[in-house]
């Protein structure tokens, strides 16, 4: 199923996805039905099928337009003086702050990257989804490679791979555990300082010229909060998702204008 190619299609797609997000908020991911999107949007099922083949297509698109990979480049443009340490922390802390503001994003993340769901989406959506997930991985790994080049981190390529995986696995495990709401508070504390300690221990297991500190993370988190508090409602849309397209490596990324296709 092809993404929209003109302004009117983009507007209509956004409207349908907004409706789907409302249905998920009201009924949950499992309970809402594909046909309800058309009914609630007051459009025909033919119109709905013009843009989406299935519920899985809708879930993939909702995840894609909510990904932090869409928002992080804009944050970097607005904060051009980030240190290399802050760049390495950015994808992890940004995701935690985004999830706090949008529990639906965390649900979509857990569901959409499950192979039982995404394999049922259309081929084009699957291609974009794979690239968007790999783009986020590159956001973790590339700053670590840059830190080595700048002499701020002493690490082999194997250690860079190891550290990037450790950060991603910590993020995935923590966010999935919080989202489940099954674990008692005596086992899973939600304190920010505890999260910062986990991250600093993972990072400082490696040879940084300047250690990663709680103060670094607090300062960066505060800037992320200010950015997210602005709203940036035009970021979470088909337009920005289309601008990123099938990009899979942040090394090839330039300034991404918020423009209609």
Secondary structure, 3 states (H helix, E strand, C coil): CCCCCCHHHHHHHHHHHHHHHHHHHHHCCCCCCHHHHHHHHCCCHHHHHHHCCCHHHHHHHHHHHHCHHHHHHHHHHHCCCCCHHHHHHHHHHHHHHHHHHCHHHHHHHHHHCCHHHHCCCCHHHHHHHHHHHHHHHHHHHHHHHHHHHCCCEECCHHHHHHHHHHHHHHHHHHHHHHHHCCCCCCCCCCCHHHHHHHHHHHHCCCEECCCCCHHHHHHHHHHHHHHHHCCCCCCCCHHHHHHHCCCCCHHHCCCCCCCCC
